[in-house]
Each structure stands twice: as structure tokens, then as C-alpha cells.
């Protein structure tokens, strides 16, 4: 499988409302960290995640996290 593009070397910290979201796994989305279909024609697919309540999150942008879609500090080892 191909390696994802590193979209950024720091997480995207934001507050999200309750609901479903699609995290970009390929790193090619222009709407990081969310999928915009940039993976079309690749082996990548977006990862759906659901928040039950409004929450502040740190979403991985380096695509190296072991806890997707959330940042685990993997960007510090790039």
C-alpha cells in the first residue's frame, strides 16, 4: 500500500459538534483533516468517526498516528 502524504507536522485542534465526520487518510485533501475526495484513484479510503457530544479534538494531520483520527504525537518523530 502507498504511503499517505504528510499534510502537516502539527495536529488540527478544533471544536466539533456531535455528528459523523470523515477523516482524510491519504493526506491529499485540500480540506484537511477532513476528506474532500482527493483519494480518488488511490487505495485510500476516508475513515468515518462519530462524536456523541460537542468536543474539542486534536486530529492527526501527519497521518502517522496509531490512534486515528486523533493525534498521538507521531508528528514529533518525523
C-alpha distances in whole Angstrom, upper triangle without the diagonal:
4,7,9,13,15,18,21,22,24,24,25,28,30,32,31,33,32,30,26,24,20,18,16,12,11,14,15,18,22,23,21,21,21,19,20,18,16,13,15,13,9,7,9,12,15,16,20,22,26,29,32,34,34,33,32,28,26,22,20,19,17,14,14,17,17,19,17,19,21,22,22,23,20,21,23,21,20
4,6,9,12,15,18,19,22,22,23,26,28,31,30,32,32,30,26,23,20,17,14,11,9,11,12,16,19,21,19,19,19,17,19,17,14,11,13,12,8,7,8,12,14,16,20,22,26,29,32,34,34,32,31,27,25,21,18,17,15,12,13,16,17,19,17,18,21,21,21,22,18,19,22,20,18
4,7,9,12,15,16,18,18,20,24,26,28,28,30,30,29,25,22,19,16,13,10,8,9,11,14,17,19,17,16,18,16,18,17,14,12,15,14,11,10,9,13,14,16,19,21,25,27,31,32,32,30,28,24,22,18,15,14,11,9,10,13,15,17,15,16,18,18,18,18,15,15,18,16,14
4,6,9,12,13,15,15,17,20,22,25,24,27,27,26,22,19,16,13,10,7,5,6,8,11,14,15,13,13,14,13,15,14,12,10,13,13,10,10,8,11,12,13,17,19,22,24,28,29,29,26,25,21,19,15,12,10,8,7,9,12,14,15,13,14,16,15,17,17,14,13,17,16,13
4,6,9,11,14,14,15,19,21,24,24,27,28,26,24,20,17,14,10,9,6,4,6,10,12,14,11,12,14,13,14,14,11,11,14,15,12,13,11,13,14,15,19,20,24,26,29,30,29,27,25,21,18,15,12,9,8,7,10,13,16,17,15,15,17,16,17,17,14,13,16,15,12
4,6,7,10,11,13,16,19,22,22,26,27,26,23,20,17,14,11,10,8,6,8,11,12,14,11,11,14,14,16,16,14,14,17,18,16,16,14,16,15,16,19,20,23,25,28,29,27,25,22,19,16,13,10,7,5,6,8,11,15,16,14,14,15,13,15,14,11,9,13,12,10
4,7,9,10,10,14,16,20,20,23,25,24,22,18,15,12,10,10,9,5,7,8,9,10,7,8,11,12,13,15,12,13,17,18,16,17,15,16,14,16,18,19,22,23,27,27,25,23,20,17,14,12,9,5,6,8,11,13,16,17,14,13,14,13,16,15,13,11,14,15,12
4,6,7,9,12,15,19,20,23,25,25,23,19,17,14,12,13,12,9,11,12,12,12,9,9,13,15,16,18,16,17,20,22,20,21,18,19,17,18,20,20,23,23,27,27,24,22,19,16,13,11,9,5,5,9,11,12,16,17,15,14,14,12,14,12,12,8,11,13,11
4,7,10,13,16,19,21,25,26,26,25,21,20,16,15,15,15,12,14,15,15,16,12,12,16,18,20,21,19,20,23,25,22,23,20,21,20,20,22,22,24,24,28,27,25,22,19,16,12,11,9,7,6,9,10,12,15,16,15,15,14,11,12,10,9,5,8,10,8
4,7,9,13,16,18,22,24,24,23,20,19,15,15,15,16,13,16,16,16,15,12,11,15,18,20,22,20,21,25,27,24,24,21,22,19,19,21,20,22,22,25,24,22,19,16,13,9,9,7,6,7,10,11,11,15,15,14,13,12,9,11,8,9,6,8,11,11
4,6,9,13,14,18,20,20,19,16,16,12,13,14,15,13,15,15,15,14,10,9,12,15,18,20,19,20,24,26,24,23,20,20,17,16,18,16,18,18,21,21,18,15,12,9,6,5,5,5,7,10,11,10,14,13,12,10,8,6,9,8,10,8,10,13,13
4,6,10,11,15,17,18,17,14,14,11,12,14,16,13,15,14,13,11,8,7,10,14,16,19,18,19,23,26,24,24,20,20,17,16,17,15,17,16,19,18,16,13,10,8,5,5,7,7,10,12,14,13,16,14,13,11,9,9,12,12,13,12,14,17,17
4,7,10,13,16,17,17,15,16,13,15,17,19,17,19,17,17,14,11,10,13,16,19,22,22,23,26,29,27,27,23,22,19,18,18,16,16,15,18,16,13,11,7,6,4,6,9,10,13,15,16,15,17,15,14,12,10,9,13,13,15,14,16,19,19
4,6,10,13,14,15,13,15,13,15,18,20,18,20,17,17,14,12,10,12,16,18,21,22,23,26,29,28,28,24,22,19,18,17,15,15,13,16,14,11,8,6,6,7,8,11,12,16,17,19,17,20,17,16,13,11,12,15,16,18,17,19,23,22
4,7,10,12,14,12,15,15,17,20,22,21,22,20,19,16,14,13,14,17,19,23,24,25,28,31,30,30,26,24,20,18,17,14,13,11,13,10,7,5,4,6,9,10,14,16,19,20,22,19,21,18,17,14,13,14,17,19,21,21,23,26,26
4,7,8,10,9,12,13,16,19,21,20,22,19,19,15,14,12,12,15,17,20,22,23,26,29,28,28,24,21,18,16,14,12,10,8,10,8,6,6,6,7,10,11,14,16,20,19,22,20,21,18,16,13,13,15,18,20,22,22,24,27,27
4,6,9,10,13,15,18,21,24,23,24,21,21,17,17,15,14,17,19,22,24,25,27,31,30,29,26,23,19,17,15,12,10,7,8,6,4,7,9,11,14,14,18,19,23,23,25,22,24,20,18,16,16,18,21,24,25,25,28,30,31
4,7,9,13,15,18,21,24,24,25,22,23,19,19,17,15,18,20,22,25,25,27,31,30,29,25,22,19,16,13,11,7,5,5,4,5,8,11,12,15,15,19,21,24,23,25,22,23,20,18,15,16,19,22,24,26,27,29,31,32
4,7,10,13,16,19,22,22,23,20,21,18,18,16,13,15,17,19,22,22,24,27,27,26,23,19,16,14,10,8,6,5,7,8,8,11,13,13,16,15,18,20,23,22,24,22,23,19,17,15,16,19,22,25,26,27,29,31,31
4,7,10,13,16,19,19,20,18,19,16,16,14,11,12,15,16,19,19,21,24,23,22,19,15,12,10,7,6,4,7,9,11,11,13,15,14,16,14,17,18,21,19,22,20,21,17,15,13,15,18,21,24,24,25,28,30,29
4,6,10,12,15,16,17,14,16,12,12,10,7,9,11,13,16,16,18,21,20,20,16,13,9,8,6,5,6,8,11,13,12,13,14,12,14,11,14,15,18,16,19,17,19,16,12,10,12,16,19,21,22,22,25,27,26
4,6,9,12,13,14,11,13,11,10,9,6,6,9,10,12,12,14,18,17,16,12,9,6,5,4,6,9,11,15,16,16,16,16,14,14,11,12,13,16,14,17,16,17,15,11,9,12,15,18,20,20,20,24,25,24
4,6,9,10,11,10,12,10,8,6,5,6,9,11,12,11,14,17,16,15,11,9,6,5,6,7,10,12,16,17,17,16,15,12,12,8,9,9,12,10,13,12,14,12,8,6,10,12,15,17,17,17,20,21,20
4,6,6,8,7,10,9,7,6,5,4,8,9,9,8,12,14,12,12,9,8,5,7,9,11,14,16,20,21,20,19,18,15,14,10,9,9,10,8,12,12,15,14,10,9,12,13,16,17,16,16,20,20,19
4,6,8,9,12,12,10,9,9,8,11,11,10,8,12,14,11,10,6,7,6,7,10,12,16,18,22,23,23,21,20,17,15,11,9,9,10,6,10,10,12,12,9,8,12,13,15,16,15,15,19,19,17
4,5,7,11,12,10,10,10,9,11,10,8,6,10,11,8,9,6,8,8,10,13,16,19,22,25,27,26,24,23,20,18,14,12,10,10,8,11,13,15,15,12,12,15,15,18,18,16,16,19,19,17
4,6,9,10,8,8,9,9,10,11,8,8,12,14,11,12,10,11,10,12,15,17,20,22,25,26,25,23,21,18,16,12,10,7,8,7,10,13,15,16,13,12,14,14,17,17,15,14,17,17,15
4,6,9,8,10,10,8,9,9,5,7,10,12,10,12,10,11,11,14,17,19,22,24,27,28,27,25,24,21,19,15,13,11,11,11,14,16,19,20,16,15,18,18,20,20,19,17,21,21,18
4,5,6,7,7,6,5,7,5,7,10,13,12,14,11,11,10,13,15,17,19,21,25,25,24,23,21,19,17,14,13,11,12,12,16,17,20,20,16,14,17,17,21,21,20,18,22,23,20
4,6,8,8,8,7,9,8,11,13,16,16,18,15,15,14,16,17,19,21,23,26,26,24,23,22,19,18,15,15,12,14,14,18,20,23,22,19,17,19,19,22,22,21,19,23,24,21
4,6,6,7,6,10,9,12,15,18,17,19,16,15,12,14,15,16,18,19,23,22,20,20,18,16,15,13,13,11,14,14,18,19,22,20,17,15,16,17,21,21,21,19,22,24,22
3,5,7,8,11,10,12,15,18,17,18,15,14,12,13,14,15,17,18,21,21,19,18,16,14,12,9,9,7,10,11,14,15,18,17,14,12,13,13,17,17,17,15,19,20,19
4,7,9,12,12,13,16,19,17,18,14,13,10,11,12,12,15,15,19,19,17,16,14,11,10,7,7,6,9,9,13,13,16,14,11,9,10,11,15,15,15,14,18,19,18
4,7,9,10,11,14,18,16,17,13,12,8,9,10,11,13,14,18,18,17,16,15,13,12,9,10,10,13,12,15,15,18,16,12,10,12,14,17,19,19,18,21,23,21
4,6,7,8,11,14,13,14,11,9,6,9,10,12,14,16,20,21,20,19,19,17,16,12,13,12,14,13,16,17,19,17,14,12,15,16,20,21,20,20,23,24,23
4,6,8,10,13,14,15,12,11,9,12,13,15,17,19,23,24,22,22,22,19,19,16,16,14,17,16,19,20,22,21,17,15,18,20,23,24,23,22,26,27,25
4,5,6,10,10,12,10,9,8,12,13,16,19,21,25,26,25,25,25,22,21,18,18,16,18,16,20,21,23,22,18,17,20,22,25,26,24,24,27,28,26
4,6,9,9,11,9,10,10,13,15,18,21,23,27,28,27,26,25,23,21,18,17,15,16,15,18,20,22,22,18,17,20,21,24,25,23,22,25,26,23
4,6,5,8,6,7,8,12,14,17,21,23,27,28,28,27,26,23,22,18,17,15,16,13,17,18,20,20,17,16,19,21,23,24,22,21,25,25,23
4,6,8,8,8,10,14,16,20,23,26,29,31,30,30,29,26,25,22,20,19,19,17,20,22,24,24,20,19,23,24,27,28,26,25,29,29,26
4,7,8,10,13,16,19,22,26,29,32,34,33,33,32,29,28,24,23,21,21,19,21,23,25,25,22,22,25,26,28,29,27,26,30,29,27
4,5,8,11,14,17,21,24,27,31,33,32,31,31,27,26,22,20,18,18,15,18,20,21,22,19,19,23,23,25,26,23,23,27,26,23
4,7,10,13,16,19,23,26,29,31,31,30,30,27,25,21,19,18,18,15,17,18,19,20,17,18,21,22,24,25,22,23,26,25,23
4,7,9,13,16,19,22,26,28,28,27,26,23,21,18,16,15,15,12,14,16,17,17,14,14,18,19,21,22,20,20,24,23,21
4,7,9,13,16,20,23,25,25,24,24,21,20,17,16,15,16,13,15,16,17,16,13,13,17,19,21,23,21,21,25,25,23
4,6,10,13,16,19,21,21,21,21,18,17,14,13,13,15,12,15,15,16,15,11,10,14,16,19,21,19,20,24,24,22
4,6,10,13,16,19,19,18,18,16,15,12,12,13,15,12,14,13,13,12,8,8,11,14,16,19,18,19,23,23,22
4,7,10,13,16,16,16,17,15,16,13,14,15,17,15,17,15,16,13,10,9,12,16,18,21,21,22,25,26,25
4,7,10,12,13,13,14,12,13,11,13,15,18,15,17,15,15,12,9,8,10,14,16,19,20,21,24,25,25
4,6,9,11,11,13,12,14,13,16,18,21,19,20,18,18,14,12,11,12,16,18,21,22,23,26,28,28
4,6,7,8,10,10,13,13,16,18,21,20,21,19,19,15,14,12,12,16,18,21,23,24,26,28,29
4,7,9,12,13,16,16,19,22,25,24,25,22,22,18,17,15,15,19,21,24,26,27,29,31,32
4,6,10,12,15,16,20,22,25,24,26,23,23,19,18,17,16,19,21,24,26,27,29,31,32
4,7,10,13,15,18,21,24,23,25,22,23,20,18,16,15,18,20,23,25,25,27,30,31
4,6,10,12,15,18,21,21,22,19,20,17,16,14,12,14,17,19,22,22,24,27,27
4,7,10,13,16,19,19,20,18,19,16,15,13,11,12,15,16,19,19,21,24,25
4,6,10,12,15,15,17,14,16,13,12,10,7,9,11,13,16,16,18,21,21
4,7,9,12,12,13,11,14,11,10,9,6,6,9,10,12,12,14,17,18
4,6,9,9,11,9,12,10,8,6,4,5,9,10,12,11,14,16,16
4,6,6,8,6,10,9,7,6,5,4,8,8,9,8,12,13,13
4,5,8,9,12,12,10,9,9,8,11,11,10,8,12,13,12
4,5,7,11,12,11,10,11,9,10,9,8,6,10,10,9
4,6,9,10,8,8,10,9,10,11,8,8,12,12,11
4,7,9,8,10,10,9,9,9,6,7,10,9,9
4,5,6,7,7,6,6,7,5,8,11,11,11
4,6,9,8,8,7,9,8,11,13,13,14
4,6,6,7,6,10,10,13,15,15,16
3,5,7,8,11,11,13,16,16,17
4,7,9,12,12,13,16,17,18
4,6,9,10,12,14,16,17
4,6,7,8,11,12,13
4,6,8,9,11,13
4,5,6,8,10
4,5,6,7
4,5,5
4,6
4
